[in-house]
Amino acid sequence: MIVAALLLIPVASGPAAAANVPVTLIAYSVEWHVGTHSTAPKPTITVSPGDVLQLRIENHDGMGHTFTFPHFTVNDTLTSGSPSAPFVIFVNITTSTADNGKWQFYCSVLGHTTGTDPNRDGMVGWVQVGASNPPPTPGFEVLFVIAALGIAVVVARILPRRKK
């Protein structure tokens, strides 16, 4: 009975529900910011596998940029804008467990970033899909617990018989 309950717990709990994750990403002073100009540049946006990242991307700079995100095959042009009249695009990215990891996005305009994927510097940011340090996947531990319970049952039944 206990063994059956232990085996059914992962099945009964099921996967976590996916969510829509709205984020405003702002190009300002040749940096990416989340939400406002005053947030730290080079942001990391965290989502869970299965979530839909709903990006509203605004260009507040008086020059053009790109939103380039190779992992999700996105490469969109951002025409110049300003804080009072930003140029805006929308990008929806549906994640999956295959996307677990940390993925870099950047502006591909010459001089706005340096280096190569995935280690660019400059006008960059990241999307973290899933935990950055995922917990270990249950494996043999479950088998050891089941085996220990089985041994305990066998010992409990054999020892009383030997005393007779």
C-alpha positions as CSV (number, residue, x, y, z in Angstrom):
1,M,0.0,0.0,0.0
2,I,2.8,2.5,0.9
3,V,4.8,1.5,-2.1
4,A,1.8,2.1,-4.4
5,A,1.2,5.5,-2.8
6,L,4.9,6.4,-3.3
7,L,4.8,5.4,-7.0
8,L,1.6,7.3,-7.7
9,I,2.6,10.7,-6.1
10,P,4.5,11.9,-9.2
11,V,1.6,10.8,-11.5
12,A,-1.1,12.5,-9.4
13,S,0.7,15.8,-9.1
14,G,1.1,16.3,-12.8
15,P,3.0,19.0,-14.6
16,A,2.8,22.7,-13.6
17,A,0.5,24.8,-15.7
18,A,2.0,27.1,-18.3
19,A,1.7,30.8,-17.9
20,N,1.7,33.9,-20.1
21,V,4.7,36.1,-19.0
22,P,4.3,39.7,-20.2
23,V,7.6,41.7,-20.2
24,T,8.4,45.1,-21.6
25,L,11.9,45.2,-23.0
26,I,13.3,48.7,-23.7
27,A,16.2,49.7,-25.9
28,Y,17.7,52.8,-24.3
29,S,21.2,54.3,-24.4
30,V,22.3,51.3,-26.4
31,E,21.4,48.9,-23.6
32,W,18.4,46.6,-22.9
33,H,16.3,47.3,-19.8
34,V,13.2,45.6,-18.5
35,G,10.2,47.9,-17.6
36,T,11.9,51.3,-17.3
37,H,15.1,53.1,-18.2
38,S,16.3,53.0,-14.6
39,T,16.5,49.2,-14.3
40,A,19.9,47.6,-14.6
41,P,21.0,46.9,-18.2
42,K,21.8,43.4,-19.5
43,P,18.7,41.9,-17.9
44,T,17.9,38.2,-17.3
45,I,14.2,37.3,-17.8
46,T,13.2,34.0,-16.2
47,V,10.4,31.7,-17.4
48,S,9.4,28.1,-16.9
49,P,9.3,25.6,-19.7
50,G,5.9,25.8,-21.4
51,D,5.4,29.5,-20.6
52,V,4.7,32.0,-23.3
53,L,7.1,34.9,-23.0
54,Q,5.1,37.9,-24.3
55,L,7.6,40.6,-25.2
56,R,6.6,44.2,-25.9
57,I,9.9,45.6,-27.3
58,E,10.3,49.4,-27.3
59,N,13.0,51.4,-29.0
60,H,13.6,54.7,-27.0
61,D,16.8,55.5,-28.9
62,G,17.1,57.9,-31.8
63,M,18.9,55.2,-33.8
64,G,17.8,51.8,-35.1
65,H,18.4,48.5,-33.3
66,T,17.6,44.9,-33.8
67,F,16.1,42.3,-31.4
68,T,18.2,39.3,-32.4
69,F,17.5,36.0,-30.5
70,P,19.1,33.1,-32.4
71,H,17.9,30.3,-30.1
72,F,14.3,31.2,-30.9
73,T,15.0,32.3,-34.5
74,V,14.0,35.9,-34.0
75,N,15.7,38.8,-35.8
76,D,13.5,41.9,-35.9
77,T,14.4,45.5,-36.8
78,L,13.6,48.3,-34.5
79,T,13.2,51.7,-36.2
80,S,14.4,54.7,-34.2
81,G,12.1,56.1,-31.5
82,S,12.1,58.2,-28.4
83,P,10.9,57.8,-24.8
84,S,7.8,59.9,-25.6
85,A,7.2,58.1,-28.9
86,P,8.9,54.7,-28.9
87,F,8.9,52.4,-31.8
88,V,7.1,49.2,-30.6
89,I,7.1,45.6,-31.8
90,F,5.6,42.5,-30.1
91,V,7.3,39.1,-30.0
92,N,5.7,36.0,-28.4
93,I,8.0,33.1,-27.6
94,T,6.6,29.7,-26.5
95,T,9.1,27.7,-24.5
96,S,9.4,24.0,-23.9
97,T,11.6,21.7,-21.8
98,A,13.9,21.5,-24.9
99,D,14.6,25.2,-24.2
100,N,15.9,24.6,-20.7
101,G,19.0,26.8,-20.2
102,K,20.1,30.4,-20.5
103,W,19.9,32.0,-23.9
104,Q,21.3,35.3,-25.0
105,F,19.5,38.0,-27.1
106,Y,21.2,41.1,-28.4
107,C,21.3,44.0,-30.9
108,S,23.1,43.0,-34.1
109,V,23.8,46.6,-35.2
110,L,27.6,47.0,-35.8
111,G,29.2,48.5,-32.7
112,H,26.3,47.7,-30.3
113,T,27.7,44.3,-29.2
114,T,31.1,42.6,-29.3
115,G,32.0,39.0,-29.3
116,T,30.1,36.0,-30.6
117,D,27.2,33.9,-29.5
118,P,26.6,33.0,-26.7
119,N,29.1,35.3,-25.1
120,R,28.4,38.7,-26.6
121,D,28.9,41.9,-24.6
122,G,27.3,45.3,-24.9
123,M,23.6,45.5,-25.8
124,V,22.7,42.1,-24.6
125,G,20.3,40.3,-22.3
126,W,19.3,36.7,-21.4
127,V,16.2,34.5,-21.1
128,Q,16.6,31.8,-18.5
129,V,14.2,28.9,-19.2
130,G,13.8,26.7,-16.1
131,A,15.9,26.8,-13.0
132,S,19.5,27.9,-13.4
133,N,20.5,25.0,-11.2
134,P,17.8,22.4,-11.6
135,P,17.3,20.0,-8.8
136,P,18.6,16.5,-9.4
137,T,16.3,14.2,-11.3
138,P,14.9,11.4,-9.1
139,G,16.4,8.2,-10.2
140,F,17.8,5.3,-8.2
141,E,16.9,6.9,-4.9
142,V,13.3,5.8,-5.5
143,L,14.4,2.3,-6.3
144,F,16.5,2.2,-3.1
145,V,13.5,3.4,-1.0
146,I,11.3,0.7,-2.5
147,A,14.0,-1.9,-2.0
148,A,14.5,-0.9,1.6
149,L,10.7,-1.1,2.3
150,G,10.7,-4.6,0.7
151,I,13.6,-5.8,2.8
152,A,11.9,-4.4,6.0
153,V,8.7,-6.3,5.2
154,V,10.6,-9.5,4.5
155,V,12.7,-9.1,7.7
156,A,9.5,-8.4,9.7
157,R,7.9,-11.6,8.5
158,I,10.9,-13.9,8.8
159,L,12.2,-12.9,12.2
160,P,9.0,-13.8,14.1
161,R,9.0,-17.3,12.5
162,R,12.6,-18.0,13.6
163,K,11.9,-17.3,17.3
164,K,9.4,-20.2,17.4
